[in-house]
Amino acid sequence: MDQNRIKQAHALVSELLAAINTRDSEAIQTLCCFSSACADEVFEAIDSYFQRGVTLALGPAPDWYPMNNGALGMACELFADGEPGEARLHLDVADQDGVLILHYQYIGS
C-alpha cells in the first residue's frame, strides 16, 4: 500500500476527530461530504460510547486495507483522553480527481 496515501488519509481522519471533539458539524459535513443529519448521527454514536468532553484520538494501530473500488478502508479503535475505548471508527478514503475524500461508515464495537 502507498504509505504517502496512508499518511494523507490519517491526517484527514485526525481532522475528522478534531471536528468531532469540538462538535463542529460544518467541518464534519465538509470532510465527509454529507448532511447535517448525518453529522448528528456521528455525534449520537460518539455519545453512546463516550462521555461528553473527552478528547478522542485514533488508537496507535489503525487497520488500513485496500477495497475493491480502489478506496482505502480503515478501522481503528478510538481512544478517549489517551485511554482505549470500546468503539471503533470505520470509514474509507477515496481519491476523487486527485483529492482524498472521507466516507464515514459507522462507529461500533
SVG drawing of the C-alpha trace seen along z (x, -y; Angstrom):
<svg xmlns="http://www.w3.org/2000/svg" viewBox="-31 -24 36 30">
<polyline fill="none" stroke="black" stroke-width="0.4" points="0.0,0.0 1.1,-3.5 2.5,-4.9 2.1,-8.5 -1.6,-7.9 -2.0,-6.4 -0.3,-9.4 -2.6,-11.8 -5.6,-9.7 -4.5,-9.6 -4.3,-13.4 -7.8,-13.6 -9.1,-11.2 -7.3,-13.3 -9.1,-16.4 -12.4,-14.5 -11.7,-13.6 -10.8,-17.2 -14.1,-18.3 -16.0,-15.6 -14.1,-16.7 -15.3,-20.3 -18.7,-19.3 -18.1,-21.2 -20.9,-19.9 -19.9,-22.0 -16.3,-20.6 -17.7,-17.1 -20.1,-17.7 -17.2,-19.1 -14.7,-16.4 -17.2,-13.6 -19.4,-15.2 -22.7,-14.6 -25.6,-16.4 -26.1,-17.9 -28.4,-15.0 -25.5,-12.6 -23.2,-14.7 -25.8,-14.5 -25.7,-10.7 -22.0,-10.7 -22.4,-12.7 -25.1,-10.3 -22.8,-7.3 -20.0,-9.0 -22.2,-9.9 -23.4,-6.3 -19.8,-5.2 -18.1,-8.2 -18.9,-10.9 -19.1,-14.4 -16.0,-16.4 -13.5,-13.6 -10.8,-14.1 -11.0,-11.4 -8.0,-10.2 -7.1,-7.2 -5.6,-4.3 -1.9,-3.5 -2.6,-0.8 -5.2,-1.8 -6.1,1.1 -5.7,-0.2 -6.8,2.1 -7.4,1.8 -11.1,2.0 -12.4,3.4 -13.5,0.0 -9.9,-1.4 -10.6,-3.2 -8.5,-2.8 -10.6,-1.3 -9.8,-1.9 -10.9,-0.5 -9.4,-1.8 -10.0,-1.7 -10.9,-5.2 -9.0,-6.4 -10.7,-8.8 -8.4,-11.1 -5.5,-8.7 -7.3,-5.6 -8.5,-2.8 -12.3,-2.7 -14.8,-0.1 -15.7,-2.0 -14.1,-1.5 -14.3,-4.0 -14.9,-2.6 -14.5,-4.6 -12.9,-4.7 -10.9,-7.2 -11.4,-7.6 -9.4,-9.6 -11.7,-11.9 -9.9,-13.8 -6.7,-13.9 -8.4,-14.9 -8.8,-12.4 -12.4,-12.3 -13.6,-10.6 -16.6,-8.3 -17.7,-7.7 -19.2,-4.2 -20.0,-3.8 -18.8,-3.8 -19.4,-0.5 -17.9,2.2"/>
</svg>
